[in-house]
Protein backbone atom coordinates (compact mmCIF):
# COMPACT_ATOMS: atom_id res chain seq x y z
CA UNK A 1 0.00 0.00 0.00
CA UNK A 2 1.63 3.30 -1.12
CA UNK A 3 1.66 6.37 1.12
CA UNK A 4 2.06 10.05 0.11
CA UNK A 5 3.71 11.98 2.92
CA UNK A 6 4.52 15.67 2.71
CA UNK A 7 7.69 16.19 4.74
CA UNK A 8 8.43 19.57 6.37
CA UNK A 9 11.57 18.73 8.36
CA UNK A 10 14.44 16.25 8.58
CA UNK A 11 12.88 14.55 11.63
CA UNK A 12 9.60 13.99 9.78
CA UNK A 13 11.52 12.59 6.81
CA UNK A 14 13.39 10.24 9.14
CA UNK A 15 10.14 9.02 10.68
CA UNK A 16 8.63 8.56 7.24
CA UNK A 17 11.62 6.47 6.15
CA UNK A 18 11.30 4.22 9.20
CA UNK A 19 7.54 3.86 8.74
CA UNK A 20 8.00 3.26 5.03
CA UNK A 21 10.56 0.51 5.67
CA UNK A 22 8.28 -1.22 8.19
CA UNK A 23 5.30 -0.90 5.85
CA UNK A 24 7.38 -2.37 3.04
CA UNK A 25 8.18 -5.38 5.20
CA UNK A 26 4.50 -5.82 6.07
CA UNK A 27 3.52 -5.51 2.41
CA UNK A 28 6.11 -8.12 1.48
CA UNK A 29 4.78 -10.48 4.14
CA UNK A 30 1.22 -9.86 2.98
CA UNK A 31 2.24 -10.59 -0.62
CA UNK A 32 3.93 -13.82 0.46
CA UNK A 33 0.81 -14.88 2.37
CA UNK A 34 -1.38 -14.00 -0.63
CA UNK A 35 0.80 -16.23 -2.79
CA UNK A 36 0.42 -19.09 -0.31
CA UNK A 37 -3.35 -18.59 -0.08
CA UNK A 38 -3.70 -18.44 -3.86
CA UNK A 39 -1.58 -21.56 -4.35
CA UNK A 40 -3.67 -23.39 -1.77
CA UNK A 41 -6.92 -22.31 -3.44
CA UNK A 42 -5.72 -23.53 -6.82
CA UNK A 43 -4.47 -26.81 -5.36
CA UNK A 44 -7.79 -27.35 -3.60
CA UNK A 45 -9.66 -26.74 -6.85
CA UNK A 46 -7.50 -29.23 -8.69
CA UNK A 47 -7.76 -31.81 -5.91
CA UNK A 48 -11.55 -31.44 -5.94
CA UNK A 49 -11.52 -32.32 -9.63
CA UNK A 50 -9.24 -35.28 -8.97
CA UNK A 51 -11.54 -36.47 -6.19
CA UNK A 52 -14.42 -36.37 -8.68
CA UNK A 53 -12.20 -38.31 -11.10
CA UNK A 54 -12.11 -35.39 -13.55
CA UNK A 55 -8.42 -35.64 -14.36
CA UNK A 56 -8.66 -33.53 -17.50
CA UNK A 57 -9.98 -30.46 -15.69
CA UNK A 58 -7.50 -30.91 -12.84
CA UNK A 59 -4.63 -30.99 -15.30
CA UNK A 60 -5.90 -27.85 -17.02
CA UNK A 61 -6.07 -25.98 -13.71
CA UNK A 62 -2.58 -27.03 -12.70
CA UNK A 63 -0.94 -26.39 -16.07
CA UNK A 64 -2.31 -22.85 -16.10
CA UNK A 65 -0.91 -22.24 -12.60
CA UNK A 66 2.41 -24.07 -12.88
CA UNK A 67 4.48 -21.05 -13.93
CA UNK A 68 3.40 -18.98 -10.94
CA UNK A 69 2.88 -21.56 -8.20
CA UNK A 70 4.85 -24.59 -9.35
CA UNK A 71 7.37 -24.34 -6.50
CA UNK A 72 4.77 -24.23 -3.70
CA UNK A 73 3.99 -27.29 -1.53
CA UNK A 74 0.29 -26.96 -2.31
CA UNK A 75 0.85 -27.10 -6.06
CA UNK A 76 3.39 -29.91 -5.77
CA UNK A 77 0.95 -31.99 -3.73
CA UNK A 78 -1.82 -31.58 -6.31
CA UNK A 79 0.56 -32.28 -9.21
CA UNK A 80 1.86 -35.44 -7.55
CA UNK A 81 -1.73 -36.63 -7.05
CA UNK A 82 -2.48 -35.97 -10.70
CA UNK A 83 0.52 -38.05 -11.80
CA UNK A 84 -0.46 -40.88 -9.48
CA UNK A 85 -4.07 -40.88 -10.62
CA UNK A 86 -3.18 -40.72 -14.31
CA UNK A 87 -0.84 -43.68 -13.92
CA UNK A 88 -2.75 -45.68 -11.33
CA UNK A 89 -2.89 -48.83 -13.45
CA UNK A 90 0.70 -48.70 -14.68
CA UNK A 91 3.92 -49.89 -13.11
CA UNK A 92 5.65 -46.86 -14.52
CA UNK A 93 8.33 -44.35 -13.65
CA UNK A 94 5.67 -41.63 -13.65
CA UNK A 95 3.71 -43.43 -10.97
CA UNK A 96 6.82 -43.96 -8.84
CA UNK A 97 7.81 -40.32 -9.34
CA UNK A 98 4.34 -39.15 -8.32
CA UNK A 99 4.46 -41.15 -5.09
CA UNK A 100 7.97 -39.86 -4.35
CA UNK A 101 6.87 -36.26 -5.02
CA UNK A 102 3.87 -36.69 -2.72
CA UNK A 103 6.12 -37.96 0.07
CA UNK A 104 8.37 -34.91 -0.39
CA UNK A 105 5.39 -32.56 -0.33
CA UNK A 106 4.32 -34.17 2.93
CA UNK A 107 7.54 -32.97 4.52
CA UNK A 108 6.74 -29.33 3.65
CA UNK A 109 4.83 -28.09 6.68
CA UNK A 110 2.42 -25.66 4.98
CA UNK A 111 0.56 -28.46 3.15
CA UNK A 112 1.66 -31.44 5.20
CA UNK A 113 -1.82 -32.46 6.36
CA UNK A 114 -3.11 -32.65 2.79
CA UNK A 115 -0.13 -34.57 1.41
CA UNK A 116 -0.08 -36.98 4.35
CA UNK A 117 -3.80 -37.72 4.01
CA UNK A 118 -3.45 -38.68 0.34
CA UNK A 119 -0.28 -40.61 1.03
CA UNK A 120 -2.36 -42.66 3.46
CA UNK A 121 -5.00 -43.26 0.78
CA UNK A 122 -2.41 -44.55 -1.69
CA UNK A 123 -0.68 -46.74 0.88
CA UNK A 124 -4.03 -48.25 1.84
CA UNK A 125 -4.87 -49.00 -1.79
CA UNK A 126 -1.56 -50.83 -2.02
CA UNK A 127 -2.34 -52.96 1.06
CA UNK A 128 0.11 -51.15 3.33
CA UNK A 129 -2.43 -50.71 6.10
CA UNK A 130 -0.11 -49.89 9.01
CA UNK A 131 1.80 -47.30 6.99
CA UNK A 132 -1.49 -45.83 5.82
CA UNK A 133 -2.70 -45.44 9.39
CA UNK A 134 0.52 -43.63 10.33
CA UNK A 135 0.10 -41.24 7.40
CA UNK A 136 -3.51 -40.50 8.35
CA UNK A 137 -2.47 -39.90 11.95
CA UNK A 138 0.17 -37.44 10.72
CA UNK A 139 -2.48 -35.70 8.62
CA UNK A 140 -4.83 -35.41 11.60
CA UNK A 141 -2.04 -34.16 13.88
CA UNK A 142 -0.82 -31.51 11.45
CA UNK A 143 -4.35 -30.33 10.71
CA UNK A 144 -5.04 -30.13 14.46
CA UNK A 145 -1.98 -27.89 14.89
CA UNK A 146 -3.39 -25.45 12.33
CA UNK A 147 -6.87 -25.60 13.89
CA UNK A 148 -5.35 -24.72 17.28
CA UNK A 149 -4.35 -21.34 15.84
CA UNK A 150 -7.26 -20.88 13.44
CA UNK A 151 -10.33 -22.98 14.18
CA UNK A 152 -12.06 -21.72 11.03
CA UNK A 153 -9.38 -22.83 8.58
CA UNK A 154 -11.51 -24.81 6.07
CA UNK A 155 -8.68 -26.88 4.59
CA UNK A 156 -7.38 -27.94 8.01
CA UNK A 157 -10.87 -28.81 9.21
CA UNK A 158 -11.61 -30.82 6.09
CA UNK A 159 -8.45 -32.91 6.25
CA UNK A 160 -8.72 -33.36 9.99
CA UNK A 161 -12.20 -34.70 9.33
CA UNK A 162 -11.20 -36.91 6.42
CA UNK A 163 -8.24 -38.37 8.30
CA UNK A 164 -10.37 -38.89 11.42
CA UNK A 165 -12.81 -41.00 9.40
CA UNK A 166 -9.95 -43.27 8.37
CA UNK A 167 -8.91 -43.45 12.04
CA UNK A 168 -12.52 -44.37 12.99
CA UNK A 169 -13.09 -41.18 14.99
CA UNK A 170 -16.42 -40.52 13.32
CA UNK A 171 -17.91 -37.97 15.71
CA UNK A 172 -14.83 -35.74 15.61
CA UNK A 173 -14.71 -36.18 11.85
CA UNK A 174 -18.25 -34.96 11.24
CA UNK A 175 -17.81 -32.00 13.59
CA UNK A 176 -14.74 -30.86 11.67
CA UNK A 177 -16.33 -31.46 8.28
CA UNK A 178 -19.36 -29.37 9.19
CA UNK A 179 -17.04 -26.49 10.07
CA UNK A 180 -15.26 -26.95 6.73
CA UNK A 181 -18.62 -26.79 4.98
CA UNK A 182 -19.59 -23.65 6.88
CA UNK A 183 -16.28 -22.05 5.92
CA UNK A 184 -16.86 -22.73 2.20
CA UNK A 185 -14.69 -25.76 1.57
CA UNK A 186 -15.80 -27.65 -1.54
CA UNK A 187 -19.30 -28.81 -0.51
CA UNK A 188 -19.45 -31.93 -2.68
CA UNK A 189 -16.23 -33.19 -1.13
CA UNK A 190 -17.54 -32.49 2.36
CA UNK A 191 -20.84 -34.32 1.79
CA UNK A 192 -18.90 -37.22 0.26
CA UNK A 193 -16.72 -37.58 3.36
CA UNK A 194 -19.65 -37.26 5.77
CA UNK A 195 -21.44 -39.90 3.73
CA UNK A 196 -18.46 -42.20 4.06
CA UNK A 197 -18.42 -41.68 7.83
CA UNK A 198 -22.02 -42.89 8.05
CA UNK A 199 -21.38 -45.72 5.62
CA UNK A 200 -18.50 -47.05 7.73
CA UNK A 201 -20.82 -46.97 10.74
CA UNK A 202 -23.44 -48.90 8.74
CA UNK A 203 -25.91 -46.03 8.90
CA UNK A 204 -27.02 -46.62 5.34
CA UNK A 205 -29.89 -44.13 5.08
CA UNK A 206 -27.85 -41.24 6.48
CA UNK A 207 -24.97 -42.14 4.18
CA UNK A 208 -27.28 -42.10 1.17
CA UNK A 209 -28.69 -38.70 2.18
CA UNK A 210 -25.19 -37.20 2.31
CA UNK A 211 -24.30 -38.76 -1.03
CA UNK A 212 -27.53 -37.35 -2.47
CA UNK A 213 -26.50 -33.88 -1.28
CA UNK A 214 -23.08 -34.25 -2.86
CA UNK A 215 -24.51 -35.30 -6.21
CA UNK A 216 -27.03 -32.47 -6.21
CA UNK A 217 -24.05 -30.11 -6.13
CA UNK A 218 -21.80 -32.12 -8.49
CA UNK A 219 -23.62 -34.70 -10.63
CA UNK A 220 -20.27 -35.72 -12.16
CA UNK A 221 -18.61 -36.73 -8.86
CA UNK A 222 -17.88 -40.32 -9.86
CA UNK A 223 -16.91 -41.97 -6.52
CA UNK A 224 -20.13 -40.83 -4.87
CA UNK A 225 -22.09 -42.98 -7.30
CA UNK A 226 -20.08 -46.04 -6.32
CA UNK A 227 -20.54 -45.57 -2.58
CA UNK A 228 -24.17 -44.55 -2.87
CA UNK A 229 -24.60 -47.77 -4.81
CA UNK A 230 -23.20 -49.67 -1.82
CA UNK A 231 -25.69 -47.86 0.43
CA UNK A 232 -28.56 -48.67 -1.93
CA UNK A 233 -27.58 -52.34 -1.78
CA UNK A 234 -27.80 -52.36 2.03
CA UNK A 235 -31.14 -50.56 1.83
CA UNK A 236 -32.48 -53.37 -0.33
CA UNK A 237 -32.59 -51.42 -3.58
CA UNK A 238 -30.37 -53.38 -5.92
CA UNK A 239 -32.03 -51.72 -8.91
CA UNK A 240 -30.77 -48.31 -7.79
CA UNK A 241 -27.40 -49.83 -6.87
CA UNK A 242 -26.91 -51.04 -10.45
CA UNK A 243 -27.90 -47.65 -11.86
CA UNK A 244 -25.35 -45.91 -9.65
CA UNK A 245 -22.58 -48.40 -10.42
CA UNK A 246 -23.23 -47.91 -14.12
CA UNK A 247 -22.92 -44.14 -13.65
CA UNK A 248 -19.64 -44.68 -11.82
CA UNK A 249 -18.13 -46.84 -14.56
CA UNK A 250 -19.16 -44.36 -17.24
CA UNK A 251 -17.62 -41.42 -15.39
CA UNK A 252 -14.50 -43.23 -14.11
CA UNK A 253 -13.77 -46.20 -16.40
CA UNK A 254 -10.26 -46.38 -14.93
CA UNK A 255 -11.31 -45.60 -11.36
CA UNK A 256 -10.06 -47.67 -8.41
CA UNK A 257 -13.41 -49.43 -8.03
CA UNK A 258 -14.29 -49.77 -11.71
CA UNK A 259 -13.44 -53.48 -11.93
CA UNK A 260 -15.50 -54.22 -8.84
CA UNK A 261 -18.44 -52.23 -10.20
CA UNK A 262 -18.30 -54.02 -13.56
CA UNK A 263 -18.23 -57.39 -11.82
CA UNK A 264 -21.34 -56.57 -9.79
CA UNK A 265 -23.17 -55.31 -12.90
CA UNK A 266 -22.15 -58.43 -14.86
CA UNK A 267 -23.28 -60.76 -12.08
CA UNK A 268 -26.70 -59.11 -12.21
CA UNK A 269 -26.89 -59.71 -15.94
CA UNK A 270 -26.28 -56.08 -16.82
Secondary structure, DSSP 8 states (H G I E B T S, - for coil): --------SHHHHHHHHHHHHHHHHHHHHHHHHHHHHHHHHHHHHHHHHHHTT-HHHHHHHHHHHHHHHTTSHHHHHHHHHHHHHHTTT---HHHHHHHHHHHHHTTSGGGHHHHHHHHHHHHHHTT-HHHHHHHHHHHHHHHHHHHHH-TT-HHHHHHHHHHHHHTT-HHHHHHHHHHHHHTT--HHHHHHHHHHHHHHTT-HHHHHHHHHHHHHH-TT-HHHHHHHHHHHHHTT-HHHHHHHHHHHHHH-TTSTTHHHHHHHHHHTT-
